[in-house]
Amino acid sequence: MNKNCTQKQIKKLCQTYSKETGTEFTNYYDTKFLEWLEKSNPTQEENKPIFYTFIESNKFAQAIMDAYMASMNQVSQKLDNQVSKKAYTKQEVIDIVFQAFDSAKTIGEGQIRNLK
């Protein structure tokens, strides 16, 4: 989809929200808008509760950076423990990178949950 078409669809979505709810669209992070959007186009099963988490951009960025740094420190320690190795196979590098991203994801999710 090109940019103009996408912008038209977003504008139409906002107009539909205002028309159906009688409420003026303010922003994409408005909880009422998100609830309406979820009801209009459900992405989760009916029996599961829906939770929204809103955090400030700077706190989100900080959580990502903290997770990244903690993960890189873990990778660095792992590599330091293997100091005798002078070369790594392609699979070992892939495994180390995967572990780093998995670790960063876990750390970041924990930090974001703690920001609530």
Backbone torsions as a table, in degrees:
resi	resn	phi	psi	omega
1	MET	NA	137.0	179.7
2	ASN	-82.7	169.1	-172.7
3	LYS	-62.3	-42.6	-179.4
4	ASN	-63.4	-40.6	179.6
5	CYS	-65.1	-42.3	178.8
6	THR	-62.5	-44.7	179.6
7	GLN	-62.1	-38.7	177.8
8	LYS	-64.8	-40.9	179.6
9	GLN	-65.0	-41.4	178.7
10	ILE	-65.1	-43.2	178.4
11	LYS	-61.8	-42.5	179.0
12	LYS	-63.8	-40.4	177.8
13	LEU	-60.3	-45.2	179.5
14	CYS	-64.5	-39.8	177.9
15	GLN	-65.9	-40.2	178.4
16	THR	-63.1	-41.6	177.7
17	TYR	-58.5	-49.4	-179.6
18	SER	-62.0	-41.3	-178.6
19	LYS	-66.4	-45.3	-176.3
20	GLU	-75.0	-31.5	-175.5
21	THR	-101.5	-17.4	-175.9
22	GLY	72.8	12.7	-179.6
23	THR	-113.0	138.0	179.4
24	GLU	-71.3	135.3	176.9
25	PHE	-69.8	128.5	-179.7
26	THR	-108.3	-51.5	178.3
27	ASN	-160.8	169.4	-176.2
28	TYR	-74.4	-12.1	-178.3
29	TYR	-101.1	3.8	178.0
30	ASP	-66.0	125.6	-176.3
31	THR	-60.4	-36.2	179.0
32	LYS	-64.4	-40.0	177.4
33	PHE	-64.2	-44.8	-179.5
34	LEU	-64.5	-39.2	177.2
35	GLU	-64.5	-43.3	178.3
36	TRP	-62.3	-42.9	-179.4
37	LEU	-62.8	-41.5	179.4
38	GLU	-65.8	-39.9	179.4
39	LYS	-69.6	-35.2	-179.1
40	SER	-73.0	-31.9	-176.9
41	ASN	-143.8	75.5	-173.6
42	PRO	-61.4	137.5	178.3
43	THR	-114.0	-7.1	-178.9
44	GLN	-122.8	162.1	177.7
45	GLU	-67.5	148.6	-176.7
46	GLU	-57.5	-35.7	-172.7
47	ASN	-82.9	-6.2	179.5
48	LYS	-92.8	136.8	176.9
49	PRO	-69.1	149.8	-179.1
50	ILE	-103.3	127.2	178.7
51	PHE	-123.3	135.9	175.3
52	TYR	-115.1	138.4	177.1
53	THR	-119.3	123.6	177.8
54	PHE	-117.8	125.3	175.9
55	ILE	-133.6	157.1	179.4
56	GLU	-67.9	147.1	-177.1
57	SER	-57.2	-41.8	-177.4
58	ASN	-67.4	-34.2	177.4
59	LYS	-70.4	-36.4	177.5
60	PHE	-65.1	-45.9	179.2
61	ALA	-62.4	-40.2	179.2
62	GLN	-64.5	-41.2	179.1
63	ALA	-62.7	-40.3	179.1
64	ILE	-65.7	-44.7	-179.7
65	MET	-65.5	-41.4	178.0
66	ASP	-61.5	-43.3	179.7
67	ALA	-64.4	-41.7	179.0
68	TYR	-62.1	-47.2	-178.6
69	MET	-64.9	-43.2	179.0
70	ALA	-62.3	-41.2	179.9
71	SER	-66.1	-43.5	179.7
72	MET	-64.5	-36.1	176.4
73	ASN	-63.6	-40.3	178.0
74	GLN	-63.9	-42.7	178.8
75	VAL	-64.2	-43.1	179.1
76	SER	-60.0	-44.2	178.3
77	GLN	-63.1	-40.6	179.4
78	LYS	-62.7	-42.4	179.5
79	LEU	-68.5	-37.1	177.1
80	ASP	-62.4	-34.7	178.8
81	ASN	-69.8	-17.1	-179.9
82	GLN	-110.3	35.2	-175.3
83	VAL	-55.1	-31.6	-177.8
84	SER	-68.0	-19.5	179.9
85	LYS	-78.3	131.6	178.4
86	LYS	-104.2	-11.5	-179.4
87	ALA	-148.3	154.0	179.7
88	TYR	-125.5	146.4	175.6
89	THR	-76.7	164.8	178.3
90	LYS	-58.7	-42.9	-179.1
91	GLN	-65.2	-37.8	178.1
92	GLU	-63.7	-41.0	178.5
93	VAL	-64.8	-43.9	178.5
94	ILE	-61.1	-42.9	179.1
95	ASP	-63.1	-42.4	-179.8
96	ILE	-64.2	-44.5	179.5
97	VAL	-65.1	-42.6	178.2
98	PHE	-60.2	-45.2	179.0
99	GLN	-62.1	-37.8	179.5
100	ALA	-64.9	-45.8	179.9
101	PHE	-67.7	-38.9	178.0
102	ASP	-63.7	-42.1	178.4
103	SER	-64.1	-45.1	179.3
104	ALA	-61.8	-40.1	179.0
105	LYS	-62.1	-47.1	-178.9
106	THR	-63.9	-45.7	179.9
107	ILE	-63.7	-46.3	-179.2
108	GLY	-61.7	-43.7	178.4
109	GLU	-61.4	-41.5	179.1
110	GLY	-63.7	-41.6	180.0
111	GLN	-67.6	-39.7	179.5
112	ILE	-66.6	-40.7	176.6
113	ARG	-61.3	-36.4	-179.7
114	ASN	-73.0	-15.6	-179.4
115	LEU	-80.5	-14.0	-176.6
116	LYS	-54.8	NA	NA
